[in-house]
Each structure stands twice: as structure tokens, then as C-alpha cells.
Amino acid sequence: MRGFFRMDYAREGGAGGTIIFTDGALSGWDTGGSFFRGVYRDSGMGIEGKLSMAFPNGGISVTGEKMPKNGVPLHYPFKITNAATAGEMEIQTGSGGVIVKLRRVSAL
């Protein structure tokens, strides 16, 4: 799963960002103003992990919720069911799942 990926997800006006997966850790940012970090592992049935999203300048979450400047970080579990293709990441939010399309930009 190691690599540098482009992320795209549906939201009014479109949204996306980048994410890097390296040896059980991940980090990235998105166009909604979020910077995030997290951890992941191969569960044998795909990749499972947790990420923490912070909005230092405010922004809009993956669910479209307006976030205040320096608000409390959001914590979400996620799954990538087919790690071989790493095509989709499903983030489980309090209001339901969000599908994030992943496209590998490069290996690390």
C-alpha cells in the first residue's frame, strides 16, 4: 500500500487532495482545508485504519460540514477493501460512509 496518491470525492463543487501511505502511517491534506494523519494495517481482508483531520484555518469536512478555525480534530475509521488496486477508500463518518477515489501517483 506504500505510495503517494491523489484523492477525489464527491461534494458540491468537487473536492480532493493527496495522501501518502508509508509503513503503517499516512498523512495528507485536502481542498476543504484539512490536514490529516493516521495509521493503517493490512487486515488480511484489505486495509483498515484511522485518521485524524484538523482544520487550522477552518474549512469544509468530507461530509460538507463547515469547520471552525482551530476546531477539535475529527477522527474517522476507514477501509480499503482491495489493497492490490487501492481504488477506493471508504471513510466512516458520523453521518455515513464517504467514498474517496484513490489514484496512485507514484511508489515511494
C-alpha positions as CSV (number, residue, x, y, z in Angstrom):
1,M,0.0,0.0,0.0
2,R,3.0,2.3,0.2
3,G,2.7,5.2,-2.2
4,F,1.7,8.7,-3.0
5,F,-2.0,9.0,-4.1
6,R,-4.4,11.6,-5.5
7,M,-7.8,11.6,-3.7
8,D,-11.1,12.7,-5.3
9,Y,-14.5,12.6,-3.6
10,A,-18.0,13.9,-4.3
11,R,-19.0,17.1,-2.7
12,E,-20.7,20.2,-4.1
13,G,-18.0,21.9,-6.3
14,G,-15.9,18.8,-6.1
15,A,-13.1,18.0,-3.7
16,G,-9.8,16.2,-3.4
17,G,-6.3,16.2,-2.1
18,T,-3.3,14.0,-1.7
19,I,-2.4,11.2,0.7
20,I,0.9,9.3,1.4
21,F,0.9,5.8,2.8
22,T,4.2,4.6,4.3
23,D,4.8,1.6,6.6
24,G,1.6,1.8,8.6
25,A,1.4,5.6,8.7
26,L,-0.4,8.1,6.5
27,S,-0.6,11.9,6.1
28,G,-2.1,14.3,3.7
29,W,-4.3,17.3,3.0
30,D,-7.4,18.1,1.1
31,T,-9.0,21.0,-0.7
32,G,-11.5,21.5,2.1
33,G,-8.7,22.9,4.3
34,S,-8.0,19.7,6.2
35,F,-4.6,18.3,7.2
36,F,-4.6,14.7,8.4
37,R,-2.6,11.9,9.9
38,G,-3.3,8.4,10.7
39,V,-2.4,4.8,10.9
40,Y,-3.3,1.7,8.9
41,R,-2.7,-2.0,8.7
42,D,-3.4,-4.9,6.4
43,S,-6.2,-6.9,8.0
44,G,-6.0,-9.7,5.5
45,M,-9.3,-8.6,4.0
46,G,-7.9,-5.2,2.9
47,I,-6.5,-2.1,4.6
48,E,-8.1,-0.8,7.8
49,G,-7.1,2.4,9.6
50,K,-7.9,5.5,11.5
51,L,-7.3,9.1,10.5
52,S,-7.5,12.4,12.4
53,M,-8.4,15.5,10.4
54,A,-7.5,19.0,11.7
55,F,-8.6,22.4,10.2
56,P,-6.1,25.0,11.4
57,N,-7.7,27.7,9.1
58,G,-11.2,26.4,9.1
59,G,-12.7,24.6,6.1
60,I,-15.2,22.0,5.0
61,S,-15.2,18.4,6.0
62,V,-15.6,15.4,3.7
63,T,-19.3,15.4,4.7
64,G,-19.7,19.1,3.7
65,E,-19.8,20.3,7.3
66,K,-18.3,23.8,7.9
67,M,-15.4,23.6,10.3
68,P,-14.2,26.4,12.5
69,K,-10.6,27.7,12.6
70,N,-8.6,25.6,15.1
71,G,-11.6,23.4,16.0
72,V,-11.4,20.0,17.5
73,P,-9.9,17.4,15.1
74,L,-12.3,14.8,13.6
75,H,-11.5,11.1,14.0
76,Y,-12.7,8.6,11.4
77,P,-12.1,4.9,10.7
78,F,-11.6,3.9,7.1
79,K,-11.3,0.8,4.9
80,I,-9.7,0.0,1.6
81,T,-11.2,-3.3,0.5
82,N,-8.9,-4.1,-2.4
83,A,-5.4,-3.0,-1.4
84,A,-4.0,-4.5,-4.6
85,T,-5.7,-1.9,-6.7
86,A,-6.2,0.7,-3.9
87,G,-9.0,2.2,-6.0
88,E,-11.4,3.3,-3.2
89,M,-11.2,4.3,0.4
90,E,-14.4,4.3,2.5
91,I,-14.3,6.8,5.4
92,Q,-16.9,6.1,8.1
93,T,-18.2,9.4,9.4
94,G,-20.9,10.1,12.0
95,S,-23.3,10.8,9.1
96,G,-22.4,7.7,7.0
97,G,-19.7,6.5,4.7
98,V,-17.8,8.7,2.2
99,I,-16.2,7.0,-0.8
100,V,-12.8,8.5,-1.7
101,K,-11.4,7.6,-5.1
102,L,-7.6,6.9,-4.9
103,R,-5.2,7.1,-7.9
104,R,-1.6,6.2,-7.4
105,V,0.7,9.0,-8.4
106,S,3.9,7.2,-7.6
107,A,5.5,4.5,-5.4
108,L,7.7,5.5,-2.5
